[in-house]
Amino acid sequence: MSATDETPRQSLESGTTTADVVVDQFGVIAKWSAAAERCLGFTASEVEGRAACDLLAARQAARPDEPDRACRGREAPVALRCRDGSTAAFQVRICPAADHPGGWNVALTPMTEISTARAVDDAVLDALFNRSPTSLCVYDPELRLRRFNPAARGMQGVFDEDSVGRTPDEIWPDSNADAFEIDMRRVLETGVPRIEFEKRGRPPEDREHEHVFRTSIFRLEDPSGDVLGLATTAVEITEQRRAEQHIALLAQASSVIGTSLDVMETGQQLADVSVPGLADAIAVDLFAPVLAGEDPAPTSPASPPPVLTSGDLLRVGMRFACDRFDLAGSGRPGLPYPSSVASLVRTPEPRHEVTELPADDGEPLYRGTGGRRSAYSLVMPVTARGTVLGFVSFYKFGLTDPFTEFDVMTCGELVSRAALCIDNARQYTREHDTARGMQRDFAPQGVVDHAAVETAHYFAPTSSEANWFDVIPLSGARVALVLATTDEAGLRGAATVGRLGAAVHTLTHLDLSPEEVLARLDGVVKSISGFQAPDPDDHRGGAAAMDLRCVYAVYDPATGGLVMSSAGHRLPVVARPDGELYVPPAAVGPPLGTSDMRAKAEELGLEAGSTLVFSSSFSDAASPADVQERLMRTLSAAATAPLRELKEKVLDSTRAASASSASASSPSSSSSPPGSAGEVLLLARTQRLSDDNVSTWEFPADPAVVATARSLVEHQLCVWGLDAAAFTTELVVSELVTNAIRYGRGPFGLRMIRDRQVLICEVSDGSATAPHLRYARSSDEGGRGLFLIAELTDRWGTRFGTDGKTIWAEQDLAAA
C-alpha cells in the first residue's frame, strides 16, 4: 500500500492498524498518509519537507517488560510527538521504498494495538500447545523435535519425554518416516507447505494395527524472514482410510464376483477379492450338493434333519498372500475345514478363534518352528434364502493383527454378496442339469440298427440351446431321420424340443410326407411360441419368439429313394460308396414358426452303402460354410470307414476347431469340454432290401383274385420258410384284398416284405378314401375286417401317395 492511501492498512496476521510514511535518502519526510495524520494529528502540509527526526520525542529506554525485543532487526519501539504536544508509543518497521529510489517506507503501528495482538497470539499459541485436539509438533532446521503438545503425546505412544531432540525416524522407526523427512526438507527449502501427507505405521502402544495420520508441514519464519524450523499438525484418519479401502474392496467385489454362473469359479472369485485386502489367506468351502445345484441338506417332514460334518464340505476357492509369510518345505500351508459344522449350521453367526495352521506334508511352515503357526481365524457362514450353503474362513497369520469389528462387518457384507451369487450359480446349475437331463430323456436312449440304415450318433446336450434327434421306423421297412435345434435356452428350450419330438412321432405315425410333416410342425411351433402373423398395415410386422430349425428325411430301402425337407436346418452331407462327397441340391426353407412358406421336399436316389452325415450345433462359433467345409474335409479322408470310427474322426475335427477358436479369442482360456456347444451328430449308412425279401403282384379289381392272392402268399411264405405264419398272413391278405376290391379303385397291388423279424403285407389301390376301424355288433354280418387285422398283427395303418393309398400290416415273426 502506498503512502497516499486514505484508509489505514489492516494487518492480516494481527488485525492492527498501520500508518505509512515515506522518508527520502536525506531523512526528510516525502509523503505523509491520512492514517499518519489521524495517529499524530499533523497534516501532510505541516510535516512534508521536514526532517523525520523532528517527530521523535525525548530518547527513552525500551519497555522494561520486553528488554530483549528493543531495536531488534528492522523493527523498533519509538516515542513520537503528536500535534497536541502529547507523546505516543509506536512500533516502527522500516523497509526500502519501491517508488522513491534511496528512500525508506516507515510503517507506524500503535503499541497499544501491538500489545493486544500479542496477547491474542499468546492465547492462540497457548491453545494450540495445551488444549488443541490436533497434534502439533515443532522441529528445528535439523529436523529435531523441539516441542509438542499433549495431543501429540496421545498418538498411541509415538511421542514421550525422550522424543525431544530426536528426528522423526528416531521417534517412530516403524513408519514411513523416510518419506516424511524428505517432505520436511522440501518444505524447509521452498517454504511451500505440504498439506495432507499420510503418516502411517504401527505405533508403540498398538503394534498389532497400522495407524494412519493426516499430516501437514509448515515452515516457521521470524519477522525478518529467517527460517526457524518447521511445524507439523496431525489428525488420525485410520478408521476413515480403512472404511475407504473396504468400500473400494466391496466395489471391486461387485464387479468381479458373480460374473460367472459357475459355483466353483464364483468361490474362487470371492477368494481372489478378499486377499490381501481383508486377510492373509482364505478358504471357501461349500456343501457338496451345492456344486450339483441342490440344497445342502434336503429333508422331508417325516425325517429328522441330517447331521452335517466337515466331511460334507468341498473346497471351491483358496488364496494366500504369499508376501506375508515365509514358506519352506513343500511351500504351502494347509487350511483346515471349519470344525463344529453342525453347530454353525444351527447358529449361522461369525465365529472368531485362534487356530494352528500345519504344513501339507509335515515340513516346517516357518523357519525355526515345528511346522505349525498360530493365526487368527474368522469363519463366516454362506447363507442364502435362509439356507447355509457353506463357510468362508478368513485367516491372519501371526497373533499381531486380529480381526476388528469393522473387518467382521466388511467380511459379512462381502460374503453376503457372494452368497447370493453362489445361490444364483447353484440354481443355474440345477436348471442347466435339468435341461440337459430332459434333452437326454427326449433323445433316443439307444438307436437300434434298422434294415434300412446302420446308424451311429453323438449327442451332447447343453442348456444354452436345445437339440433333439431320432431315428423312427416307418411302414414298408422305411425309416425317418430327423434333427431339430432351437436357440431357446434352459428348461423352456428343453420343453420345446420335447413337445416337438412328440409332435414328430405323432405325425410320423400318420405316414405323412416330409414336407407335410414340416408344414404341420410349423403350426405346432407357432402355437408354442405365440407367433402372430404380420399385419399388412403394421410396418413392424410379426415376430416369432424362438428360432427352431428342423430337417426331416425318409429313406426307403426297397427303392433306395431318399425324400428330404428342411426348415432352416443345414442339409446332410452324402458320401457315396466310392468316397465322392456332395450336399443334396435341396432348397432349405425358413425356420419353423417364422413364415407361412412351406419347405419343399426333394427326392434323390442313394446307392447301398451311402453315408448320410447330419450335424447340428446351434452355438457353433464358426459360420455354416466353415462348418460344412470342415465336415467335408474330414469325410473325404475317411468316408468309407466304419461308422463308429468315422464318428470319432468327425468329433475330433470339431473339438480341434473349437479349441483353436477359443485359443484365438482368448489365449489364456482353456478349450471347452467335448460337446459343450450342444452338438448332435447322426450318421446313417444306407442298406437295400434284396429282391429275395420283396415280392410284388398286381391284380385287377375282381373278387376272384382273392383266392389267387392267398395262394401266392402261401407259396412265398413256404419259400421264405415262414409256414408258421401262413394262416394269419393269408387271413390278413384276404381281408386287405377284399376291402381294396370292395371300396377301392383298381387295379391294386400286393407287396410282401420280409424285414429281419418283421413280415409286412401291403395292399395299394387308386382310391384316396381312408379306411376306418369299426367295432361291429354281434348281430352285424360285416365290418370286422380291419378289427381282425388289428387283432392279428402288431401294427397296421394307411399311407397316402400321389396316386392312391396303401394299407399295411406288420407281424412280429419272432412271436409267431
Secondary structure, DSSP 8 states (H G I E B T S, - for coil): --TT-SS-EE-TTT--EEEEEEE-TTSBEEEE-HHHHHHH---HHHHTTSBGGGGB-S-----TT-GGGTTBTTEEEEEEE-TTS-EEEEEEEEEE-SSSTT-EEEEEEEHHHHHHHHHHHHHHHHHHHHT-SSEEEEE-TT--EEEE-HHHHTTTT---GGGTT--HHHH--SBSHHHHHHHHHHHHHH---EEEEEEEE--TT-TTS-EEEEEEEEEEE-TT--EEEEEEEEEE-HHHHHHHHHHHHHHHHHHHTTSSS-HHHHHHHHHHHHTTTT-SEEEEEEEHHHHTTS-SS---TTS------GGGEEEEEEEE-GGGS---TTS-B-----S-HHHHHHS---EEEEEEEEBTTSS-SSTTSSSEEEEEEEEEEEEETTEEEEEEEEEEESTTS---HHHHHHHHHHHHHHHHHHHHHHHHHHHHHHHHHHHHHHS-SS----SSEEEEEEE---SSSEEEEEEEE-GGG-EEEEEEEES--HHHHHHHHHHHHHHHHHHHHTT--HHHHHHHHHHHHHHHHT-----TT-TT----SS-EEEEEEEEETTTTEEEEEEEBS---EEE-TTS-EE-----EE--BTS-S-----EEEE--TT-EEEEEE-TT-SS-HHHHHHHHHHHHHHHTTS-HHHHHHHHHHHHHHHHHHHHHHH-TTS----TTTT--EEEEEEE----GGGEEEEEE-S-TTHHHHHHHHHHHHHHHHT-GGGHHHHHHHHHHHHHHHHHHS-S-EEEEEEEETTEEEEEEEES-----------TT-SS--HHHHHHHHSSEEEEEEETTEEEEEEEEETTT-
